[in-house]
Amino acid sequence: PKNDNDDDDGGKNNDSEQPLPIKLHHLLSSNNNNENAVHWMPHGRSFKVCNYSALLSLLNVSPVGGEAEGGVGTNDGEQHHDSSDNDKVKNHLTKLLKCWGFQQFESGVDMGTFYHEDFLRCHLDKCVESTTLLMYDEGRGSSSLSRVDEEEEDNNDDEDEQEATTTNHDDI
């Protein structure tokens, strides 16, 4: 039987089935959002990640290489990992967001924040209707960061094979 409280969690029971941008939008818009991990910028057109490891945990995304991350649940806003682990987590989450079409501001007051033309505060409807925000999910296992790296390695292998093929054709 269904409990009356089942719908009060904003759809969190189905988080694993939701595309990452939808989960992220729900997290940013929820009242129980962990401000130490991520928050909207005041204008509502981009968001800032303050704690990459904590955000991965909140989004139920596998950590780098599927290993457990220590210090993820801290409330002090600090990451308790060595700097190489922090860099790995940051780079992997950045790659994952870019796979979904997010970009990062490189200058100005919003430098380092992430944005997407269809990802706006108070406009979940635009996010849900966006074809670019939802394309990555199809057949790729969006909740695995290691999957992004595997695909990049596969693409690099394909490029190497294409270069070798091109070289062989030039020799003929």
Secondary structure as GFF3:
##gff-version 3
##sequence-region A 1 172
A	DSSP	three_ten_helix	4	9	.	.	.	ID=ss1
A	DSSP	three_ten_helix	12	17	.	.	.	ID=ss2
A	DSSP	alpha_helix	20	29	.	.	.	ID=ss3
A	DSSP	beta_strand	38	40	.	.	.	ID=ss4
A	DSSP	beta_strand	46	49	.	.	.	ID=ss5
A	DSSP	alpha_helix	52	58	.	.	.	ID=ss6
A	DSSP	three_ten_helix	64	66	.	.	.	ID=ss7
A	DSSP	alpha_helix	83	99	.	.	.	ID=ss8
A	DSSP	beta_strand	103	104	.	.	.	ID=ss9
A	DSSP	beta_strand	114	115	.	.	.	ID=ss10
A	DSSP	alpha_helix	124	129	.	.	.	ID=ss11
A	DSSP	alpha_helix	131	134	.	.	.	ID=ss12
A	DSSP	alpha_helix	145	171	.	.	.	ID=ss13
###
